[in-house]
Amino acid sequence: MAPSFDHLHEEQLDDQVFDEDELDFSDLKERYEVQMEQSMDTFVMVDGLPDVTEDQKTKLVRFLVRKLNSVGKTKEESIHMHMGENGKYLPCVYLDLRS
């Protein structure tokens, strides 16, 4: 059953007056503050790539970096590929492409 305030008298409720300015929310603000530098403005998904194995992945990544660096800036570390159930990488990559 949910808590109820029915058993409290009106004078008991008025005794607990506090000033909201005395409350310190700095720890909550720090913990839950949105970090703007972690936005997804430069996040790109490239689809339609060939299925590649682990051995072919590095060659594909180098090719993508070379092509994408002509329009922006990216690094091999910022390219993420996911492995499919068949042992090959899925035909799409996620990367961070800066201008």
Beta strands, then each sheet from edge to edge (+ up, - down):
strand 1: 43-47
strand 2: 79-83
strand 3: 89-96
sheet 1: 1+ 3- 2+
end
